[in-house]
């Protein structure tokens, strides 16, 4: 048994979602014969019938149910990854912590924080005003 590829997983999921080869091809913006070949190759290399063909539709086979459950979990984790990446882009999953000497902290720090807020509105910012001697080691 060969290992399954990410492309095969993507195609199998598209067929699961759309129920037909043509629907999966439309979903992935590729040709239907290409989808059909990938499904046949995946079934052959896995040694498992993934779909039953019923009335022009592809219905998940009983033997492949556990496999399909795992594909759903993979895509749920991908969606979670997309959410985390979106949060990182907005700064909501990141924090910025810094210290400033009082002389700089009253003038430069507010302007800087304002500019950072424009780019990362969700960023958690922790500002500490400390003595000049402490700021260097901070």
PLY file of the C-alpha trace (Angstrom):
ply
format ascii 1.0
element vertex 138
property float x
property float y
property float z
element edge 137
property int vertex1
property int vertex2
end_header
0.00 0.00 0.00
1.37 3.39 -1.02
1.00 6.57 0.99
-1.86 8.86 0.08
-0.96 12.30 -1.28
-2.39 15.63 -0.24
-3.76 16.07 -3.76
-5.61 12.75 -3.50
-7.08 13.83 -0.16
-8.20 17.12 -1.71
-9.86 15.33 -4.65
-11.50 12.70 -2.45
-12.94 15.43 -0.25
-14.25 17.33 -3.28
-16.04 14.19 -4.49
-17.41 13.66 -0.97
-18.74 17.23 -0.88
-20.15 17.38 -4.41
-21.20 13.77 -4.93
-20.11 13.68 -8.57
-16.92 13.76 -10.58
-18.14 16.82 -12.51
-19.09 18.60 -9.28
-15.66 17.89 -7.79
-13.99 19.08 -11.00
-15.95 22.34 -10.88
-15.12 22.76 -7.19
-11.39 22.35 -7.87
-11.37 24.09 -11.27
-9.90 21.08 -13.08
-11.11 18.59 -15.67
-13.45 15.73 -14.81
-11.20 13.05 -16.38
-8.36 14.21 -14.11
-10.58 13.81 -11.04
-11.67 10.38 -12.20
-8.06 9.26 -12.71
-7.02 10.47 -9.26
-9.93 8.65 -7.58
-9.16 5.42 -9.46
-5.46 5.72 -8.61
-6.18 6.43 -4.93
-8.53 3.45 -4.66
-6.00 1.24 -6.40
-3.01 2.32 -4.33
-4.97 2.21 -1.05
-6.57 -1.13 -1.87
-9.89 0.29 -0.70
-13.08 1.12 -2.55
-13.80 4.69 -1.47
-17.07 5.27 -3.30
-20.06 3.30 -4.48
-21.41 4.50 -7.80
-25.20 4.87 -7.48
-27.32 6.58 -10.11
-24.53 8.84 -11.34
-23.54 9.85 -7.81
-20.52 8.85 -5.78
-21.61 7.73 -2.33
-18.97 6.95 0.34
-18.55 3.20 0.76
-19.10 1.58 4.15
-15.47 0.43 4.23
-14.20 3.99 3.80
-16.31 5.71 6.49
-13.46 5.89 9.04
-11.18 7.23 6.31
-13.70 9.97 5.47
-14.05 10.88 9.14
-10.30 11.44 9.24
-10.41 13.60 6.10
-13.05 15.76 7.79
-10.76 16.14 10.80
-7.84 17.10 8.56
-9.89 19.85 6.93
-11.22 21.03 10.29
-7.60 21.43 11.41
-6.77 23.29 8.19
-9.65 25.68 8.91
-8.27 26.17 12.43
-4.87 26.92 10.91
-6.46 29.51 8.61
-8.10 31.14 11.65
-4.78 31.28 13.50
-3.04 32.77 10.47
-5.75 35.42 10.19
-5.34 36.25 13.87
-1.59 36.56 13.47
-2.04 38.94 10.54
-4.29 41.15 12.69
-2.06 40.83 15.73
-4.74 39.31 17.98
-2.73 36.17 18.76
0.45 38.11 19.47
1.59 40.38 22.24
4.15 43.14 22.34
5.83 43.94 25.61
8.34 46.71 26.05
9.67 49.21 28.52
10.39 52.87 28.15
12.20 55.49 30.14
9.88 58.26 31.41
11.36 60.92 29.14
10.62 58.89 26.01
7.50 57.26 27.41
5.50 60.45 27.58
6.11 61.59 24.00
7.44 58.92 21.66
5.66 55.86 23.06
2.07 57.10 22.47
2.87 58.04 18.85
4.53 54.69 18.22
1.72 52.71 19.80
-0.79 54.67 17.70
1.02 53.74 14.51
1.27 50.09 15.55
-2.48 50.05 16.36
-3.29 51.17 12.82
-1.50 48.11 11.43
-2.38 45.60 14.17
-5.65 46.67 15.79
-5.98 43.47 17.85
-2.40 43.40 19.16
-2.02 43.16 22.94
0.49 45.80 24.01
2.08 45.85 27.46
4.00 49.07 28.16
6.07 49.54 31.28
7.56 52.90 32.24
10.75 52.20 34.14
13.82 54.10 35.28
16.39 54.73 32.60
18.86 52.30 34.23
16.23 49.52 34.24
15.13 50.15 30.64
18.48 49.01 29.21
18.27 45.59 30.91
14.55 45.24 30.29
0 1
1 2
2 3
3 4
4 5
5 6
6 7
7 8
8 9
9 10
10 11
11 12
12 13
13 14
14 15
15 16
16 17
17 18
18 19
19 20
20 21
21 22
22 23
23 24
24 25
25 26
26 27
27 28
28 29
29 30
30 31
31 32
32 33
33 34
34 35
35 36
36 37
37 38
38 39
39 40
40 41
41 42
42 43
43 44
44 45
45 46
46 47
47 48
48 49
49 50
50 51
51 52
52 53
53 54
54 55
55 56
56 57
57 58
58 59
59 60
60 61
61 62
62 63
63 64
64 65
65 66
66 67
67 68
68 69
69 70
70 71
71 72
72 73
73 74
74 75
75 76
76 77
77 78
78 79
79 80
80 81
81 82
82 83
83 84
84 85
85 86
86 87
87 88
88 89
89 90
90 91
91 92
92 93
93 94
94 95
95 96
96 97
97 98
98 99
99 100
100 101
101 102
102 103
103 104
104 105
105 106
106 107
107 108
108 109
109 110
110 111
111 112
112 113
113 114
114 115
115 116
116 117
117 118
118 119
119 120
120 121
121 122
122 123
123 124
124 125
125 126
126 127
127 128
128 129
129 130
130 131
131 132
132 133
133 134
134 135
135 136
136 137
